[in-house]
């Protein structure tokens, strides 16, 4: 049997709605198969522009799989995916070339999206200007997370899927992350964030998805 509609932001039938704009992403009846068996029951997911959805669940429950499906990196075994624009997936501090300086990495990534001019503001938001001339490979784990997030923010995708962005961040960096996520959401980006530290992000969230017992449910 299909699982419940996870986030009925713009429901076609009566039901609760999470505040937000038009739908940026829709997953309808989506599953993935692992070892011949579905990872979870079919998922119906709607992400509205300008909203933050937090995904929680134990290791191996399928959080990363859900984010990668939402970003279009994986094809569903069943169901359909529709996105109004570009979707990005970011895992921790991965995705930047270690030999590049932080400035070059963020600016170069943003340039690929035609938004090189947005790199400076994104770096400032993440407190990266003091690190601008450092190579990515010399950064700490937390600094790499901030650099990768700055590159993603500068690109301004329609949907941004962040996998464990709180990893390796200290208290000050967590506060910076919260401020950045609020700014990105205010700019109309739909955020889907998986975390093992829900206490940090749930107070900001428009919706909470919990993956457990083979189902994705709304809390």
C-alpha positions in Angstrom: 0.0 0.0 0.0 1.3 3.5 -0.7 2.7 5.5 2.2 1.1 8.7 3.3 1.7 12.0 1.4 4.7 13.3 3.1 4.3 17.1 2.7 0.9 18.1 1.3 2.1 21.7 0.6 -0.4 22.3 -2.2 -2.8 19.4 -1.6 -5.2 18.5 -4.4 -7.6 17.3 -1.8 -8.4 18.8 1.6 -5.6 18.4 4.2 -3.0 20.3 6.2 -0.6 22.5 4.2 2.9 23.8 5.0 3.3 27.5 4.1 5.2 28.0 0.9 5.1 28.9 -2.7 4.4 26.9 -5.8 5.6 23.3 -5.9 9.3 23.0 -6.9 9.5 19.2 -6.7 7.0 16.3 -6.9 7.8 12.7 -6.3 4.8 10.5 -7.0 4.6 6.8 -6.0 8.4 6.6 -5.9 10.4 3.6 -4.6 14.0 2.3 -4.9 14.8 -1.4 -5.0 17.7 -2.8 -3.0 18.4 -6.5 -3.0 15.2 -7.1 -4.9 13.1 -5.3 -2.3 11.8 -1.8 -2.1 13.8 0.5 0.2 10.6 2.0 1.5 6.9 2.0 0.6 6.0 4.3 -2.3 6.6 7.9 -1.4 4.5 10.9 -2.5 6.5 14.1 -1.8 5.8 17.7 -2.7 8.3 20.4 -1.9 7.2 24.0 -2.2 9.5 26.8 -3.2 10.8 28.7 -0.1 10.4 25.9 2.4 12.7 23.8 4.6 12.0 20.1 5.1 14.1 18.1 7.5 14.6 14.4 7.1 15.5 12.1 10.0 15.9 8.4 10.5 18.5 5.8 11.6 21.5 4.9 9.6 20.6 2.8 6.6 17.0 3.9 6.6 17.2 5.5 3.1 17.7 9.2 3.9 20.5 9.7 1.4 18.6 7.7 -1.2 15.6 9.9 -0.8 17.7 13.1 -1.2 19.5 11.6 -4.3 16.2 10.7 -5.8 14.9 14.3 -5.2 18.0 15.7 -6.8 17.6 13.5 -9.9 20.9 11.6 -9.2 19.0 8.3 -8.9 16.1 7.0 -11.0 13.1 5.6 -9.1 12.2 2.0 -9.6 8.6 3.0 -9.6 6.8 6.3 -9.8 7.7 9.7 -11.3 9.8 12.8 -10.4 9.1 16.3 -11.6 11.2 19.4 -10.8 10.6 23.0 -12.0 14.3 23.7 -12.4 17.8 22.7 -11.3 18.2 20.5 -8.3 21.5 20.0 -6.4 22.7 17.3 -4.0 25.4 18.1 -1.5 27.0 15.6 0.8 28.8 17.2 3.8 31.9 19.0 2.5 32.2 17.0 -0.7 32.1 18.4 -4.3 34.9 20.9 -4.5 38.4 20.4 -6.1 40.9 20.1 -3.3 43.7 21.9 -5.3 41.6 25.0 -5.9 41.5 28.0 -3.6 38.2 28.5 -1.8 37.5 31.6 -3.9 38.2 29.8 -7.2 36.2 26.8 -6.2 33.1 28.8 -5.1 33.3 31.2 -8.0 34.0 28.4 -10.6 31.0 26.4 -9.4 28.7 29.4 -9.4 30.0 30.3 -12.9 28.8 27.0 -14.2 25.3 28.0 -13.2 25.8 31.5 -14.8 26.0 33.1 -11.3 29.6 33.9 -10.8 28.6 37.3 -9.4 26.8 35.6 -6.5 30.0 33.9 -5.2 31.2 36.8 -3.0 27.9 37.2 -1.2 27.7 33.4 -0.6 31.2 33.3 0.8 30.5 36.3 3.1 27.3 34.6 4.4 29.4 31.5 5.3 32.2 33.5 6.8 34.7 32.3 4.2 36.5 35.5 3.1 39.4 34.9 5.7 39.8 31.5 4.0 39.4 32.7 0.4 43.1 32.1 -0.6 43.4 28.8 1.2 43.2 25.6 -1.0 40.2 23.4 -0.3 42.5 20.5 0.6 43.9 22.4 3.6 40.6 23.2 5.2 39.2 21.5 8.2 36.1 19.3 7.9 33.9 22.0 9.1 35.4 24.6 6.8 34.9 22.3 3.8 31.2 22.0 4.7 31.0 25.8 4.7 32.8 26.1 1.4 30.7 23.5 -0.3 27.5 25.0 1.0 28.6 28.5 -0.2 29.1 27.1 -3.7 25.7 25.5 -3.7 24.0 28.6 -2.4 25.7 30.7 -5.0 24.2 28.5 -7.7 20.7 29.1 -6.4 19.0 25.9 -7.6 15.3 25.5 -7.4 15.8 22.5 -5.0 18.8 22.1 -2.7 19.3 18.7 -1.1 21.7 18.8 1.8 23.0 15.5 3.3 24.3 16.0 6.8 25.3 19.7 6.5 25.7 20.0 10.3 28.5 17.4 10.4 31.8 18.8 11.9 30.4 22.3 12.5 31.0 24.0 15.8 28.4 26.0 17.6 29.1 29.3 15.8 29.1 27.6 12.4 25.8 26.0 13.2 24.4 29.4 13.9 25.8 30.6 10.6 24.2 27.6 8.9 20.8 28.4 10.3 21.0 32.0 9.1 22.1 30.9 5.6 19.3 28.3 5.4 16.8 30.9 6.4 18.1 33.3 3.7 18.1 30.6 1.0 14.6 29.7 1.9 13.5 33.4 1.8 15.0 33.5 -1.7 12.5 30.9 -2.9 14.7 27.8 -2.8 13.1 24.5 -1.7 15.4 22.9 0.9 15.5 19.2 1.7 17.9 18.4 4.5 18.9 15.1 6.1 20.5 15.3 9.5 21.5 13.3 12.6 21.2 16.6 14.6 17.5 17.4 14.3 17.6 19.6 17.3 19.6 22.1 15.4 17.3 22.3 12.3 13.8 21.3 13.4 13.1 24.7 15.0 13.6 26.2 11.6 11.7 23.6 9.6 8.4 23.9 7.8 8.0 20.1 7.8 9.7 17.0 9.2 10.0 13.7 7.4 10.9 10.6 9.5 12.0 7.4 7.7 11.2 4.3 9.8 9.9 0.8 9.3 10.1 1.1 5.6 8.0 4.2 5.3 8.4 8.0 5.0 6.0 9.7 7.2 5.3 13.3 8.1 5.7 14.4 11.8 
